[in-house]
Amino acid sequence: MAKKMTDTTTFQVLEKDAYHAFIEWPLFLMRKLKQLEQHIAAAEENLKGTGQRREQK
């Protein structure tokens, strides 16, 4: 059986984890945005390279 969450320390740990997740969320989003921008730039460069090859044929 699952243990009931009645202990106050359990709630304190949960509250602390939730606080850290809330604080770190903007940093996580900024990091993901930077990764996405790099991916999009690489994909655009790849498309430009593909377009130039087709024109040369």
N, C-alpha and C positions, 0 to 999 in steps of 0.2 A: 504494500500500500504506500501511496505517496505521503510524505510527511507534511503536515499542515504548517503553513507559514504564520505561526502565532508568536514566535519569538521576536522580540523587538530588535535584537541584533541583526536578524535576517532582513528585516525591513530597512534598517540603517544601511546595510550592505547594498541592498537593492537601490535605495535612494542615492547612495554615493555613486554607484555604477551608472545610474540614469543621469546624474549630474555631469559626470565625465563624458558620457556619450553626447549630451547636449552641447557641452563646451567644444568638443572635438569635431562636431558635425560640419561647421563652416570650413575647417582646415581640410577635412576629407573631401568636401565638394570642390574646393580650390585645386586640390591635387588631381582629382578626376577630370576637372575642366582642362587643366594643363595637359594631361595625357590625351584627352580628346582632341585638343587643338593640334598636338603633334601628329596624331593619327590622321586628322583631316588634311594637314599640310602634306604629309607623305602621300596620301591618296591623291590629292590634287597634282602633286609632282608626277606621280605615276601616270595619271590621266594625260597630263601634258606630254609626257614622253611617248605615250601610246599614240596620241594624236599626231605627233611629229613623224613617227615611223610610218603611219598610214599615208601621210602626205608624200613621203619620199618614194613610196611604191608606185 
